[in-house]
Amino acid sequence: MSNWVLGSEEHSDGTRDVTIDFQNNDAIGQISGTMIFEGTTYYVNGNWAAAGSIAGRNHSAFALWASDQQAATVYLAVAGTMDGPGSAPDDIDLNLIRVSTGDDEQYGWSGRLYPM
């Protein structure tokens, strides 16, 4: 089991756009935990694949989906690549899309996450 706790760069007021707190089942690549995006907590489900774990897999990557578990649900679709060991990435290059069932808005974010 590994635990990833990373976040985007801190703003001058101390906030971050994105933070993650993932608990991973490394044996099967399962991801669970939480992601905070722009102050809202989302509950994640996903999978990651470690570089070198099979022939031809040269980079570590992951994909997941998340929801805020509210009546007017907001979903996230997230994918990224990782540098460093899978059990404790040095950084993550993250791409995120948020969609809302309440207002039909879609929004994208991309950036790097670093250990906190």
C-alpha positions as CSV (number, residue, x, y, z in Angstrom):
1,M,0.0,0.0,0.0
2,S,1.2,3.5,-0.8
3,N,-0.1,6.9,0.1
4,W,0.2,9.8,-2.2
5,V,-0.2,13.3,-0.7
6,L,0.6,16.0,-3.2
7,G,-0.6,19.4,-4.2
8,S,-0.3,22.2,-6.8
9,E,1.8,25.2,-6.0
10,E,0.6,27.3,-3.1
11,H,-1.0,30.7,-3.8
12,S,0.1,33.7,-1.8
13,D,-3.0,33.2,0.4
14,G,-1.9,29.7,1.3
15,T,-4.5,27.9,-0.9
16,R,-3.9,25.4,-3.6
17,D,-6.0,24.6,-6.7
18,V,-5.6,20.9,-6.3
19,T,-4.5,18.5,-3.5
20,I,-4.7,14.7,-3.4
21,D,-4.7,12.2,-0.6
22,F,-4.7,8.8,-2.3
23,Q,-4.5,5.3,-0.7
24,N,-3.3,2.8,-3.3
25,N,-3.4,-0.9,-3.5
26,D,0.0,-1.3,-5.3
27,A,-0.5,-5.0,-6.0
28,I,-3.4,-4.3,-8.4
29,G,-2.9,-0.6,-9.1
30,Q,-6.2,0.5,-7.4
31,I,-6.5,4.2,-6.3
32,S,-9.0,5.5,-3.7
33,G,-9.1,8.5,-1.5
34,T,-9.9,12.2,-1.9
35,M,-9.0,15.0,-4.2
36,I,-9.7,18.7,-3.3
37,F,-10.2,20.9,-6.3
38,E,-10.8,24.6,-5.8
39,G,-12.0,24.0,-2.3
40,T,-14.4,21.1,-3.0
41,T,-13.7,17.5,-1.8
42,Y,-14.2,14.7,-4.4
43,Y,-14.1,11.0,-3.7
44,V,-11.9,9.1,-6.2
45,N,-11.8,5.7,-7.8
46,G,-9.1,4.8,-10.3
47,N,-6.1,2.8,-11.4
48,W,-2.4,3.4,-11.9
49,A,0.3,1.5,-13.8
50,A,3.9,1.5,-12.8
51,A,6.8,2.1,-15.3
52,G,8.8,-1.1,-15.8
53,S,6.1,-3.4,-14.3
54,I,5.7,-5.0,-17.8
55,A,7.8,-4.9,-20.9
56,G,7.2,-1.7,-22.9
57,R,5.7,0.3,-20.1
58,N,8.2,3.1,-19.9
59,H,6.2,5.7,-17.9
60,S,4.0,5.5,-14.8
61,A,0.5,6.9,-15.4
62,F,-3.0,6.9,-13.8
63,A,-6.6,7.6,-14.6
64,L,-9.6,8.1,-12.3
65,W,-13.0,9.6,-11.9
66,A,-14.4,11.3,-8.9
67,S,-17.7,12.8,-7.5
68,D,-18.5,15.3,-4.8
69,Q,-21.4,13.0,-3.7
70,Q,-24.0,15.8,-3.6
71,A,-27.5,15.9,-5.1
72,A,-26.5,18.2,-7.9
73,T,-23.4,16.0,-8.6
74,V,-20.1,17.4,-9.9
75,Y,-17.8,14.9,-11.6
76,L,-14.1,14.9,-12.3
77,A,-12.2,13.0,-14.9
78,V,-8.5,13.0,-14.2
79,A,-5.4,11.5,-15.8
80,G,-1.7,12.1,-15.3
81,T,1.8,10.8,-15.5
82,M,4.3,10.5,-12.6
83,D,8.0,11.0,-12.1
84,G,9.8,9.1,-9.4
85,P,8.8,5.8,-7.7
86,G,5.2,4.8,-7.9
87,S,5.0,4.4,-4.1
88,A,5.9,8.0,-3.6
89,P,6.0,10.2,-6.8
90,D,8.4,13.1,-7.0
91,D,5.7,15.0,-9.0
92,I,2.6,14.4,-11.1
93,D,1.7,16.1,-14.4
94,L,-2.1,16.2,-14.0
95,N,-5.0,16.9,-16.4
96,L,-8.5,17.4,-15.0
97,I,-12.0,18.1,-16.4
98,R,-14.9,19.0,-14.1
99,V,-18.5,18.7,-15.2
100,S,-21.6,19.8,-13.2
101,T,-25.1,18.3,-13.3
102,G,-26.4,21.5,-11.6
103,D,-25.3,24.2,-14.1
104,D,-24.0,22.2,-17.2
105,E,-20.6,23.9,-16.9
106,Q,-17.4,22.1,-17.9
107,Y,-14.0,23.3,-16.8
108,G,-10.5,22.1,-17.4
109,W,-7.3,22.4,-15.3
110,S,-3.8,21.1,-15.9
111,G,-0.6,21.5,-13.9
112,R,2.0,19.8,-11.7
113,L,1.5,18.4,-8.2
114,Y,4.4,18.1,-5.7
115,P,4.7,16.3,-2.3
116,M,3.3,18.2,0.6
